[in-house]
């Protein structure tokens, strides 16, 4: 199973390690800035064009009105066009707002949910997630299979774990279901691993090609950008696991063999004392 985004620095001296890490941070930041600029500029650019056209149409209607040439057909045509333009502008503003909210979640270190440390029964927590999903979703294609031993109590951030599970499930719905697939099963399992537990999230969907697999956790990488996806879901998961749960992400996939993600659940309260 592959590990996501782990720099190989063990053979470097401390100075070289620091330089390399700083270089990677700058490269990642550059990618984030470029991604944010592109994603936000698209709906803003459309709105600028819509506003410009609406201003021109208003000027034409005003001129025709002042000249006494404005008839009912012209007014009706203007009102219809204006309504279409304003509807488009609202849609694009909502898209920009959604993108900004998603980008904000990438910086999960500053998220209020990250501060709520609790000792939780993982089986109960995941059961609550599955029940809540079925209660709020009409998607009959997705089913869940849980394999979690009883009495797995971990001091961790339950709200963050729920956010991770929701993001991973959303990713399955958008990307994993193969054409004609009538049922996509998600298996969530927990097993002892050293001083903690390994949580695995696996689907039986269409899988991921090798050239795409290594990019999945990069911010703004998506195979369905034209369908309105910004490519932030898995990068948010990556940041939550790394920055809040203090774990690494492992993953594996192959075309036609589904996709699996796993990370370790630690007793964070004990580690941070």
C-alpha positions, -999 to +999 in steps of 0.1 A: +000+000+000+014+034-010+019+062+015+007+097+004+031+125+000+059+114+023+092+132+014+123+110+014+147+131+035+163+105+058+196+105+038+200+142+039+218+162+067+195+185+088+204+217+068+196+200+035+164+185+050+152+220+061+159+234+027+141+206+009+111+208+032+110+246+027+112+242-010+084+217-010+063+240+011+069+268-013+060+246-043+028+234-026+019+270-018+025+280-053+002+252-065-025+263-041-023+299-051-025+290-088-054+266-082-073+291-061-068+319-087-079+296-116-110+283-098-122+316-084-114+336-116-136+313-137-169+323-121-158+358-115-148+362-152-182+349-163-199+374-140-178+403-153-189+393-188-226+390-177-224+424-160-209+441-190-236+427-213-263+437-189-250+473-187-249+475-225-285+462-227-296+487-201-280+515-221-299+504-252-332+501-234-327+536-219-319+551-253-349+534-269-371+546-241-358+582-243-363+582-280-398+568-277-389+537-296-392+511-268-421+487-276-435+458-257-416+432-277-382+449-270-390+453-233-401+416-230-369+405-248-348+427-224-365+413-193-360+377-204-323+383-212-318+402-179-334+374-159-311+348-176-280+370-169-288+376-133-296+339-127-262+330-142-245+356-120-261+343-088-251+307-098-215+318-103-213+338-071-226+307-052-200+286-069-172+311-059-185+311-023-185+273-022-149+272-036-137+297-009-154+276+018-137+245+005-104+262+004-108+274+039-113+238+051-079+229+036-063+249+064-079+226+089-054+235+117-075+266+122-108+248+121-128+250+154-138+214+150-101+204+154-101+216+190-128+192+203-108+163+216-129+135+230-126+098+240-149+080+216-161+045+208-150+042+171-176+016+163-204+038+176-190+069+158-189+051+124-223+036+130-236+071+136-220+083+103-236+054+083-270+060+098-268+098+092-258+092+056-287+068+049-311+092+066-300+122+046-293+106+012-315+090-014-285+074-031-294+037-033-262+028-052-240+033-021-240+007+007-218+003+037-201-027+053-184-021+087-159-043+103-150-028+137-144-047+169-162-035+200-147-014+227-122+005+204-120+037+225-096+064+212-089+099+224-092+118+191-112+144+172-146+128+163-159+156+142-127+155+121-131+118+116-167+123+105-156+150+080-130+127+066-156+099+062-180+123+045-153+136+021-142+101+012-178+090+006-184+120-016-153+111-035-167+076-041-201+090-054-184+114-078-155+093-090-157+056-081-190+043-096-184+026-129-208+030-158-237+006-153-226-003-118-258-009-098-242-012-063-211+003-049-200-010-015-179+010+009-161-011+036-150+007+067-128-015+089-107-009+120-079-032+132-052-030+159-020-014+147+009-009+171-001+017+197-033+025+180-057+013+153-057+014+115-089+027+099-094+016+063-119+030+039-123+008+007-148+009-022-154-017-049-157+009-077-138+013-109-104+021-094-078+046-103-051+045-130-015+046-119-008+080-135-038+095-116-032+077-083+000+096-074-018+130-079-050+123-060-041+141-028-028+172-046-049+203-041-071+211-071-064+179-089-096+164-103-105+142-133-139+158-135-132+196-136-156+201-164-184+187-142-179+214-116-155+196-093-127+217-078-104+189-067-102+198-030-119+168-014-090+145-010-065+173-002-087+183+026-087+147+038-049+146+036-046+178+057-070+166+083-052+133+087-017+149+088-023+181+107-051+170+132-049+132+136-011+132+133-011+102+110+000+093+075-023+083+046-017+050+029-036+042-003-038+017-032-059+011-062-059-004-097-083-001-126-114-022-119-102-031-084-116-002-063-098+023-042-086+020-006-074+047+019-061+040+054-047+060+083-039+054+120-060+065+149-038+075+179-047+084+214-039+120+207-043+132+243-016+109+255+007+119+227+004+156+233+009+156+271 
